[in-house]
Amino acid sequence: MPLQVRNIPASLVPASVLAERRDKGSSGAEVVAYCTDHTVATFDDEAARAGAAKQRVAAVLPPDLGDMPPPEVATFEPASGTVLLYSRARRCLLQLDVDGSVTVISPHPTFSGLPDQAIISALAADGRGAVFAADSATPGGCIYRITLLQQPCGALGDAAGAGTAKGKDTAAMPPPQQQQHIHHQHQEQQRASAEPVPGSSAPAGAVWTALAYDAQGDVLYAATPTQVHCMVMTGGSSSGSSFSMLNSSSYADIRSLLVLPAMGGSLLVADRSRLVRIDAWSNTAVELYRDATYAAGTTRFTSLVHLPAEGADGGGGVLAVFHAADGQSAPTAFRGPELNSSGGGAAAAATGTGGGSSRAAGAKALSALLRAPAAAAMRAVQNGSGGGSSPDNQCEGVKGAADKSGGDHGRGGGGSSGGRIGSGDAPGMVTVRLLRIDPNNTNPALPAAASSATFLAHRAVLEAHSDYFKQLLGSGLWQDAAAQQEVVLAEVAEPDVFGTLLTFMYTGVLGELAAAQLRPATELAGRLLMPGAAAQLRPRLLASVSPFSAVADLNWAWRHSLTEVADAVRERMERHAARVAAVTPPVQVAALAAAHPELMASLFLAVSRRVTSA
């Protein structure tokens, strides 16, 4: 099936570079485009379908960067929630804030460990706070691992407040002159260090032109104009590994790489005016798209990023910058099952839960209401509102100290009893408070747990779709069914995961989840005894398994008694044993053998029989 393509006019968005921006701890995301006219445009799935930007604001540059050409390289660093840019002309690393303001993080003279003559051609974040940078100044240049010595805060700091995307009052923003003064102060504060990645030198006579990092499989991908290589990492370190070429397909001018987590860690390659997908399991290349509008070699795609899905209706895809023969550049959106086999659309089709964009939009609005703080959500219920759009109703939760015990109510874990919240509470409602446990807290004077979010839901819905809540709320702890009750769930690290499952209880639609959220969502669905949600998560889990993560995925699935998932992963490992063995760190194999020796023995025998019968 050919990809669906939507071109966004350069007159609307003259994009230079793209980056995906995702709120920390949330699956909500958008694409940010830094444009050639120094404006910053943002996209979500709905805006990209309409062929226009959701918002476009002027970039606010520090005074000494006023004549800077637009940056050519960008990446999103999820650990700090920061979009990083690189200007080759000024040879400095920049931070792009949510309001379009730009801060200098570190010019080359303050880069400890980075050669003065280095020119960064690509960036890729490892998801742990470090960023890989490819040096293309000279042939054979290596890749550096950059660490921000001081994590970037909002570019305007506390003096200016957060940007509009964080829901703050824009009236409190200082004028541009004061913003630039604050930027100059931050420029003096931000520093970074760099160290070369062992074994990362480019092939003789070549330079690295593109990078991508698969955080789930701990794999660093790097490309020259004509070759794609990969290196298995361990915790962001190469650990003595070296780059190996993926396949011998013919490429002309590779400029961008993108990992497709929903395709089992497959890799999307932008090679001039075509998109090629390299399958992670078979290591074969398939051309998905080729632009035939202009003469060959006169156009190219760069800056591949994920286009976040709007919901379980076939949203999402990939966004790229298309550089036309006339010198103009603009975003182009691509969609299709070849790019996302387990995202909203494909998963909905597989499970029969697709319901159109209106249903997905309704689920999104419902999620905002359910996730509101208890007091604001209660006012909405009492007033008969449908969720409201005020900032108060869209906050992410109530922060504060909580019981040190941190156990679930009704599970013998302690915690305060589930009492009433007030005499004016609406009948039949339950407040669910999530506790995040800090395993590193050894100070008895500090609370062991803190509230990470509060949700408000109908008791009847919770009991109908979760056997855990059915047993808990019917256990006699709360005799008065007419009063609002509170339930505490401990050790829920990601409130957005619970919010997705809660919205599923209301709508039957399992919304978008990042690849890293699939395991926590599956574990929580099992804990809450929600077999329907677990069944919809299963195909997404299987689609995300790559040869780089297969051993660790099998270990996890077996440990959590996910028999169907474990059997499917094991069967795939047996068929691709050579591929898995070639890319799996020995420490993962040792961990599987130590945790499940019988499983490891049966896997060894099954692979041996396949080899013998081949």
Secondary structure in CASP SS format (residue, H / E / C, confidence):
PFRMAT SS
TARGET T0000
AUTHOR 0000-0000-0000
METHOD secondary structure of the structure
MODEL  1
M C 1.00
P C 1.00
L C 1.00
Q E 1.00
V E 1.00
R E 1.00
N E 1.00
I C 1.00
P C 1.00
A C 1.00
S C 1.00
L C 1.00
V C 1.00
P C 1.00
A E 1.00
S E 1.00
V E 1.00
L E 1.00
A E 1.00
E E 1.00
R E 1.00
R E 1.00
D C 1.00
K C 1.00
G C 1.00
S C 1.00
S C 1.00
G C 1.00
A E 1.00
E E 1.00
V E 1.00
V E 1.00
A E 1.00
Y E 1.00
C E 1.00
T C 1.00
D C 1.00
H C 1.00
T E 1.00
V E 1.00
A E 1.00
T E 1.00
F E 1.00
D C 1.00
D H 1.00
E H 1.00
A H 1.00
A H 1.00
R H 1.00
A H 1.00
G C 1.00
A C 1.00
A C 1.00
K C 1.00
Q E 1.00
R E 1.00
V E 1.00
A E 1.00
A C 1.00
V E 1.00
L C 1.00
P C 1.00
P H 1.00
D H 1.00
L H 1.00
G C 1.00
D C 1.00
M C 1.00
P C 1.00
P C 1.00
P C 1.00
E C 1.00
V E 1.00
A E 1.00
T E 1.00
F E 1.00
E E 1.00
P C 1.00
A C 1.00
S C 1.00
G C 1.00
T E 1.00
V E 1.00
L E 1.00
L E 1.00
Y E 1.00
S E 1.00
R C 1.00
A C 1.00
R C 1.00
R C 1.00
C E 1.00
L E 1.00
L E 1.00
Q E 1.00
L E 1.00
D C 1.00
V C 1.00
D C 1.00
G C 1.00
S E 1.00
V E 1.00
T E 1.00
V E 1.00
I E 1.00
S E 1.00
P E 1.00
H H 1.00
P H 1.00
T H 1.00
F E 1.00
S E 1.00
G C 1.00
L C 1.00
P C 1.00
D C 1.00
Q C 1.00
A C 1.00
I C 1.00
I E 1.00
S E 1.00
A E 1.00
L E 1.00
A E 1.00
A E 1.00
D C 1.00
G C 1.00
R C 1.00
G C 1.00
A E 1.00
V E 1.00
F E 1.00
A E 1.00
A E 1.00
D E 1.00
S C 1.00
A C 1.00
T C 1.00
P C 1.00
G C 1.00
G C 1.00
C C 1.00
I E 1.00
Y E 1.00
R E 1.00
I E 1.00
T E 1.00
L E 1.00
L C 1.00
Q C 1.00
Q C 1.00
P C 1.00
C C 1.00
G C 1.00
A C 1.00
L C 1.00
G H 1.00
D H 1.00
A H 1.00
A H 1.00
G C 1.00
A C 1.00
G C 1.00
T H 1.00
A H 1.00
K H 1.00
G C 1.00
K C 1.00
D C 1.00
T H 1.00
A H 1.00
A H 1.00
M C 1.00
P C 1.00
P C 1.00
P H 1.00
Q H 1.00
Q H 1.00
Q H 1.00
Q H 1.00
H H 1.00
I H 1.00
H H 1.00
H H 1.00
Q H 1.00
H H 1.00
Q H 1.00
E H 1.00
Q H 1.00
Q C 1.00
R C 1.00
A E 1.00
S E 1.00
A E 1.00
E E 1.00
P E 1.00
V C 1.00
P C 1.00
G C 1.00
S C 1.00
S C 1.00
A C 1.00
P C 1.00
A C 1.00
G C 1.00
A C 1.00
V C 1.00
W C 1.00
T C 1.00
A E 1.00
L E 1.00
A E 1.00
Y E 1.00
D E 1.00
A C 1.00
Q C 1.00
G C 1.00
D C 1.00
V E 1.00
L E 1.00
Y E 1.00
A E 1.00
A E 1.00
T C 1.00
P C 1.00
T C 1.00
Q C 1.00
V E 1.00
H E 1.00
C E 1.00
M E 1.00
V E 1.00
M C 1.00
T E 1.00
G C 1.00
G C 1.00
S E 1.00
S C 1.00
S C 1.00
G C 1.00
S C 1.00
S C 1.00
F C 1.00
S E 1.00
M E 1.00
L C 1.00
N C 1.00
S C 1.00
S C 1.00
S C 1.00
Y C 1.00
A C 1.00
D C 1.00
I E 1.00
R E 1.00
S E 1.00
L E 1.00
L E 1.00
V E 1.00
L E 1.00
P H 1.00
A H 1.00
M H 1.00
G C 1.00
G C 1.00
S E 1.00
L E 1.00
L E 1.00
V E 1.00
A E 1.00
D E 1.00
R C 1.00
S C 1.00
R E 1.00
L E 1.00
V E 1.00
R E 1.00
I E 1.00
D C 1.00
A C 1.00
W C 1.00
S C 1.00
N C 1.00
T C 1.00
A E 1.00
V E 1.00
E E 1.00
L E 1.00
Y E 1.00
R E 1.00
D C 1.00
A C 1.00
T C 1.00
Y C 1.00
A C 1.00
A C 1.00
G C 1.00
T C 1.00
T C 1.00
R E 1.00
F E 1.00
T E 1.00
S E 1.00
L E 1.00
V E 1.00
H E 1.00
L E 1.00
P C 1.00
A C 1.00
E C 1.00
G C 1.00
A C 1.00
D C 1.00
G C 1.00
G C 1.00
G C 1.00
G E 1.00
V E 1.00
L E 1.00
A E 1.00
V E 1.00
F E 1.00
H E 1.00
A C 1.00
A C 1.00
D C 1.00
G C 1.00
Q C 1.00
S E 1.00
A E 1.00
P E 1.00
T E 1.00
A E 1.00
F E 1.00
R E 1.00
G C 1.00
P C 1.00
E C 1.00
L C 1.00
N C 1.00
S C 1.00
S C 1.00
G C 1.00
G H 1.00
G H 1.00
A H 1.00
A H 1.00
A H 1.00
A H 1.00
A H 1.00
T H 1.00
G C 1.00
T C 1.00
G C 1.00
G C 1.00
G H 1.00
S H 1.00
S H 1.00
R H 1.00
A H 1.00
A H 1.00
G H 1.00
A H 1.00
K H 1.00
A H 1.00
L H 1.00
S H 1.00
A H 1.00
L H 1.00
L H 1.00
R C 1.00
A C 1.00
P C 1.00
A H 1.00
A H 1.00
A H 1.00
A H 1.00
M H 1.00
R H 1.00
A H 1.00
V H 1.00
Q H 1.00
N H 1.00
G C 1.00
S C 1.00
G C 1.00
G C 1.00
G C 1.00
S C 1.00
S C 1.00
P H 1.00
D H 1.00
N H 1.00
Q H 1.00
C C 1.00
E C 1.00
G C 1.00
V C 1.00
K C 1.00
G E 1.00
A E 1.00
A C 1.00
D C 1.00
K C 1.00
S C 1.00
G C 1.00
G C 1.00
D C 1.00
H C 1.00
G C 1.00
R C 1.00
G C 1.00
G C 1.00
G C 1.00
G C 1.00
S C 1.00
S C 1.00
G C 1.00
G C 1.00
R C 1.00
I C 1.00
G C 1.00
S C 1.00
G C 1.00
D C 1.00
A C 1.00
P C 1.00
G C 1.00
M E 1.00
V E 1.00
T E 1.00
V E 1.00
R E 1.00
L E 1.00
L E 1.00
R E 1.00
I E 1.00
D C 1.00
P C 1.00
N C 1.00
N C 1.00
T C 1.00
N C 1.00
P C 1.00
A C 1.00
L C 1.00
P C 1.00
A C 1.00
A E 1.00
A E 1.00
S E 1.00
S E 1.00
A E 1.00
T E 1.00
F E 1.00
L E 1.00
A E 1.00
H E 1.00
R H 1.00
A H 1.00
V H 1.00
L H 1.00
E H 1.00
A H 1.00
H H 1.00
S C 1.00
D H 1.00
Y H 1.00
F H 1.00
K H 1.00
Q H 1.00
L H 1.00
L H 1.00
G C 1.00
S C 1.00
G C 1.00
L C 1.00
W C 1.00
Q C 1.00
D C 1.00
A C 1.00
A C 1.00
A C 1.00
Q C 1.00
Q E 1.00
E E 1.00
V E 1.00
V E 1.00
L E 1.00
A E 1.00
E C 1.00
V C 1.00
A C 1.00
E C 1.00
P H 1.00
D H 1.00
V H 1.00
F H 1.00
G H 1.00
T H 1.00
L H 1.00
L H 1.00
T H 1.00
F H 1.00
M H 1.00
Y H 1.00
T H 1.00
G C 1.00
V C 1.00
L C 1.00
G C 1.00
E C 1.00
L C 1.00
A C 1.00
A H 1.00
A H 1.00
Q H 1.00
L H 1.00
R H 1.00
P H 1.00
A H 1.00
T H 1.00
E H 1.00
L H 1.00
A H 1.00
G H 1.00
R H 1.00
L C 1.00
L C 1.00
M C 1.00
P H 1.00
G H 1.00
A H 1.00
A H 1.00
A H 1.00
Q H 1.00
L H 1.00
R H 1.00
P H 1.00
R H 1.00
L H 1.00
L H 1.00
A H 1.00
S H 1.00
V C 1.00
S C 1.00
P C 1.00
F C 1.00
S C 1.00
A H 1.00
V H 1.00
A H 1.00
D H 1.00
L H 1.00
N H 1.00
W H 1.00
A H 1.00
W H 1.00
R H 1.00
H C 1.00
S C 1.00
L C 1.00
T H 1.00
E H 1.00
V H 1.00
A H 1.00
D H 1.00
A H 1.00
V H 1.00
R H 1.00
E H 1.00
R H 1.00
M H 1.00
E H 1.00
R H 1.00
H C 1.00
A H 1.00
A H 1.00
R H 1.00
V H 1.00
A H 1.00
A H 1.00
V H 1.00
T C 1.00
P C 1.00
P H 1.00
V H 1.00
Q H 1.00
V H 1.00
A H 1.00
A H 1.00
L H 1.00
A H 1.00
A H 1.00
A H 1.00
H C 1.00
P H 1.00
E H 1.00
L H 1.00
M H 1.00
A H 1.00
S H 1.00
L H 1.00
F H 1.00
L H 1.00
A H 1.00
V H 1.00
S H 1.00
R H 1.00
R H 1.00
V H 1.00
T H 1.00
S H 1.00
A C 1.00
END
